[in-house]
Amino acid sequence: MKSTYIKSRKIVAAKSRPVRYLGYAAGEIALIIVGVLLAVQINDWNDARKYRSECLDNILKLKLDIYEAIANIQGSIERME
């Protein structure tokens, strides 16, 4: 596939049609830009997903800590009585 790509690009350039070649080059550049923008969007989505997951984990840990603290306080109250 790659050799066909290189051959087709060379054929277009060799026919001395600079306008057509510039259009071809602009299409390649646009395709690269779209690919980069897509990769950045996927990366941002993944970072947001990780952040939400970390937040949920922290909330669950906090909940468990609160239950443990309540149990400790109740134990202390019972010992004091």
N, CA, C and O of each residue as an XYZ file, in Angstrom:
324
protein
N       0.830     -1.188      0.000
C       0.000      0.000      0.000
C       0.875      1.251      0.000
O       0.589      2.215     -0.710
N       1.954      1.231      0.808
C       2.798      2.405      0.911
C       3.492      2.699     -0.415
O       3.604      3.859     -0.813
N       3.958      1.661     -1.100
C       4.640      1.890     -2.369
C       3.674      2.458     -3.409
O       4.073      3.289     -4.225
N       2.424      2.027     -3.393
C       1.416      2.574     -4.303
C       1.188      4.043     -4.008
O       1.036      4.857     -4.919
N       1.166      4.373     -2.723
C       0.977      5.763     -2.299
C       2.109      6.635     -2.810
O       1.869      7.716     -3.347
N       3.336      6.173     -2.646
C       4.501      6.953     -3.076
C       4.509      7.077     -4.595
O       4.805      8.147     -5.127
N       4.189      6.006     -5.289
C       4.164      6.047     -6.750
C       3.117      7.037     -7.254
O       3.377      7.812     -8.174
N       1.913      7.005     -6.636
C       0.863      7.909     -7.105
C       1.246      9.363     -6.856
O       0.928     10.235     -7.663
N       1.917      9.624     -5.758
C       2.341     10.991     -5.472
C       3.403     11.428     -6.471
O       3.382     12.563     -6.948
N       4.319     10.544     -6.784
C       5.366     10.885     -7.749
C       4.786     11.095     -9.143
O       5.235     11.969     -9.884
N       3.794     10.295     -9.494
C       3.164     10.431    -10.816
C       2.491     11.791    -10.934
O       2.624     12.465    -11.956
N       1.773     12.195     -9.897
C       1.096     13.491     -9.931
C       2.121     14.619    -10.023
O       1.928     15.576    -10.773
N       3.203     14.508     -9.268
C       4.230     15.554     -9.289
C       4.972     15.553    -10.625
O       5.343     16.618    -11.119
N       5.193     14.383    -11.216
C       5.957     14.286    -12.458
C       5.197     14.841    -13.651
O       5.819     15.248    -14.632
N       3.900     14.870    -13.598
C       3.108     15.370    -14.728
C       3.140     16.890    -14.823
O       2.451     17.489    -15.649
N       3.937     17.491    -13.981
C       4.126     18.947    -13.953
C       2.801     19.699    -13.874
O       2.570     20.665    -14.602
N       1.972     19.253    -13.009
C       0.710     19.936    -12.729
C       0.750     20.406    -11.277
O       0.183     19.761    -10.394
N       1.411     21.513    -11.037
C       1.609     21.966     -9.652
C       0.296     22.258     -8.924
O       0.203     22.032     -7.717
N      -0.699     22.747     -9.620
C      -1.963     23.059     -8.970
C      -2.614     21.773     -8.458
O      -3.118     21.721     -7.336
N      -2.594     20.748     -9.292
C      -3.168     19.467     -8.885
C      -2.370     18.870     -7.729
O      -2.947     18.318     -6.793
N      -1.051     18.981     -7.795
C      -0.208     18.450     -6.718
C      -0.459     19.214     -5.421
O      -0.499     18.612     -4.348
N      -0.627     20.530     -5.509
C      -0.902     21.312     -4.303
C      -2.236     20.901     -3.679
O      -2.369     20.852     -2.456
N      -3.211     20.609     -4.522
C      -4.488     20.113     -4.004
C      -4.327     18.776     -3.311
O      -4.917     18.530     -2.259
N      -3.523     17.916     -3.913
C      -3.237     16.612     -3.324
C      -2.535     16.780     -1.977
O      -2.880     16.108     -1.005
N      -1.549     17.680     -1.923
C      -0.804     17.936     -0.684
C      -1.725     18.537      0.380
O      -1.623     18.188      1.556
N      -2.615     19.432     -0.025
C      -3.553     20.034      0.925
C      -4.476     18.971      1.515
O      -4.815     19.023      2.698
N      -4.880     18.013      0.693
C      -5.714     16.917      1.190
C      -4.976     16.081      2.219
O      -5.552     15.683      3.231
N      -3.701     15.815      1.962
C      -2.895     15.057      2.923
C      -2.771     15.811      4.236
O      -2.905     15.226      5.311
N      -2.515     17.107      4.148
C      -2.371     17.920      5.357
C      -3.679     17.950      6.138
O      -3.667     17.840      7.364
N      -4.790     18.095      5.457
C      -6.095     18.103      6.124
C      -6.352     16.775      6.819
O      -6.883     16.745      7.930
N      -5.979     15.687      6.175
C      -6.157     14.365      6.782
C      -5.318     14.220      8.046
O      -5.782     13.659      9.039
N      -4.105     14.713      8.016
C      -3.236     14.663      9.196
C      -3.825     15.507     10.323
O      -3.839     15.078     11.477
N      -4.305     16.689     10.000
C      -4.885     17.572     11.016
C      -6.097     16.920     11.661
O      -6.252     16.964     12.881
N      -6.953     16.318     10.855
C      -8.134     15.633     11.395
C      -7.701     14.494     12.317
O      -8.291     14.298     13.380
N      -6.687     13.752     11.923
C      -6.179     12.663     12.756
C      -5.644     13.155     14.085
O      -5.910     12.554     15.126
N      -4.890     14.246     14.057
C      -4.340     14.799     15.297
C      -5.463     15.307     16.195
O      -5.448     15.056     17.400
N      -6.435     16.016     15.630
C      -7.557     16.515     16.426
C      -8.356     15.370     17.039
O      -8.801     15.462     18.183
N      -8.534     14.316     16.294
C      -9.234     13.138     16.810
C      -8.459     12.509     17.964
O      -9.049     12.128     18.975
N      -7.144     12.400     17.817
C      -6.314     11.832     18.878
C      -6.368     12.688     20.143
O      -6.433     12.154     21.250
N      -6.342     14.005     19.987
C      -6.426     14.903     21.145
C      -7.781     14.753     21.829
O      -7.846     14.723     23.058
N      -8.853     14.660     21.064
C     -10.192     14.505     21.634
C     -10.309     13.191     22.412
O     -10.881     13.159     23.502
N      -9.773     12.124     21.856
C      -9.810     10.828     22.545
C      -8.998     10.894     23.827
O      -9.406     10.338     24.846
N      -7.861     11.561     23.792
C      -7.032     11.698     24.987
C      -7.754     12.501     26.070
O      -7.708     12.136     27.245
N      -8.415     13.584     25.685
C      -9.174     14.386     26.649
C     -10.310     13.575     27.262
O     -10.561     13.655     28.465
N     -10.992     12.800     26.434
C     -12.084     11.965     26.921
C     -11.560     10.941     27.925
O     -12.182     10.702     28.960
N     -10.419     10.342     27.615
C      -9.836      9.338     28.500
C      -9.398      9.960     29.820
O      -9.590      9.362     30.878
N      -8.811     11.154     29.771
C      -8.405     11.841     31.000
C      -9.620     12.163     31.873
O      -9.560     12.010     33.093
N     -10.707     12.601     31.269
C     -11.926     12.908     32.020
C     -12.499     11.640     32.652
O     -12.983     11.669     33.783
N     -12.442     10.534     31.922
C     -12.929      9.259     32.454
C     -12.102      8.822     33.656
O     -12.653      8.366     34.658
N     -10.776      8.960     33.561
C      -9.901      8.606     34.676
C     -10.183      9.498     35.887
O     -10.212      9.017     37.020
N     -10.390     10.794     35.650
C     -10.658     11.726     36.737
C     -11.958     11.355     37.461
O     -12.006     11.359     38.691
N     -13.009     11.037     36.698
C     -14.281     10.634     37.316
C     -14.107      9.364     38.146
O     -14.667      9.241     39.235
N     -13.336      8.438     37.627
C     -13.089      7.183     38.343
C     -12.348      7.445     39.651
O     -12.684      6.863     40.682
N     -11.349      8.310     39.614
C     -10.603      8.657     40.833
C     -11.509      9.349     41.842
O     -11.411      9.093     43.042
N     -12.385     10.220     41.366
C     -13.313     10.910     42.271
C     -14.232      9.909     42.963
O     -14.448     10.000     44.171
N     -14.767      8.965     42.216
C     -15.637      7.954     42.813
C     -14.886      7.105     43.828
O     -15.424      6.781     44.887
N     -13.653      6.743     43.513
C     -12.848      5.976     44.458
C     -12.622      6.766     45.747
O     -12.720      6.215     46.844
N     -12.321      8.046     45.611
C     -12.086      8.884     46.792
C     -13.352      9.029     47.629
O     -13.281      9.031     48.858
N     -14.496      9.150     46.986
C     -15.760      9.261     47.712
C     -16.031      7.975     48.488
O     -16.456      8.028     49.642
N     -15.790      6.828     47.870
C     -15.997      5.556     48.562
C     -15.049      5.402     49.750
O     -15.455      4.918     50.807
N     -13.793      5.811     49.585
C     -12.837      5.744     50.695
C     -13.271      6.670     51.831
O     -13.168      6.308     53.003
N     -13.750      7.850     51.487
C     -14.224      8.795     52.497
C     -15.416      8.222     53.256
O     -15.505      8.358     54.476
N     -16.317      7.590     52.543
C     -17.490      6.972     53.159
C     -17.063      5.894     54.165
O     -17.576      5.829     55.282
N     -16.113      5.052     53.742
C     -15.618      4.011     54.643
C     -14.923      4.605     55.861
O     -15.077      4.095     56.970
N     -14.163      5.670     55.668
C     -13.503      6.338     56.795
C     -14.526      6.912     57.777
O     -14.333      6.846     58.991
N     -15.604      7.472     57.249
C     -16.651      8.035     58.113
C     -17.309      6.927     58.928
O     -17.528      7.088     60.129
N     -17.628      5.798     58.283
C     -18.227      4.670     59.013
C     -17.283      4.155     60.097
O     -17.721      3.809     61.195
N     -16.009      4.105     59.791
C     -15.014      3.650     60.772
C     -14.920      4.628     61.940
O     -14.819      4.214     63.095
N     -14.952      5.919     61.639
C     -14.892      6.929     62.695
C     -16.124      6.854     63.587
O     -16.018      6.990     64.806
N     -17.291      6.638     62.986
C     -18.525      6.513     63.769
C     -18.431      5.296     64.685
O     -18.815      5.366     65.853
N     -17.923      4.180     64.159
C     -17.773      2.972     64.974
C     -16.809      3.222     66.120
O     -17.055      2.764     67.235
N     -15.727      3.930     65.878
C     -14.757      4.243     66.936
C     -15.376      5.142     68.003
O     -15.160      4.936     69.198
N     -16.136      6.125     67.572
C     -16.787      7.038     68.526
C     -17.803      6.274     69.372
O     -17.879      6.473     70.584
N     -18.583      5.400     68.732
C     -19.570      4.616     69.481
C     -18.862      3.699     70.483
O     -19.337      3.525     71.605
N     -17.746      3.121     70.088
C     -16.961      2.295     71.027
C     -16.452      3.097     72.188
O     -16.480      2.622     73.323
N     -15.986      4.299     71.939
C     -15.494      5.167     73.010
C     -16.619      5.545     73.954
O     -16.425      5.565     75.169
N     -17.786      5.842     73.417
C     -18.945      6.207     74.258
C     -19.328      5.025     75.144
O     -19.601      5.206     76.331
N     -19.351      3.821     74.581
C     -19.708      2.633     75.359
C     -18.699      2.370     76.464
O     -19.083      1.960     77.559
N     -17.414      2.597     76.202
C     -16.390      2.400     77.238
C     -16.514      3.444     78.344
O     -16.226      3.165     79.508
N     -16.941      4.639     77.974
C     -17.072      5.710     78.969
C     -18.261      5.474     79.896
O     -18.253      5.939     81.036
N     -19.269      4.766     79.430
C     -20.466      4.541     80.233
C     -20.247      3.460     81.187
O     -21.148      3.123     81.956
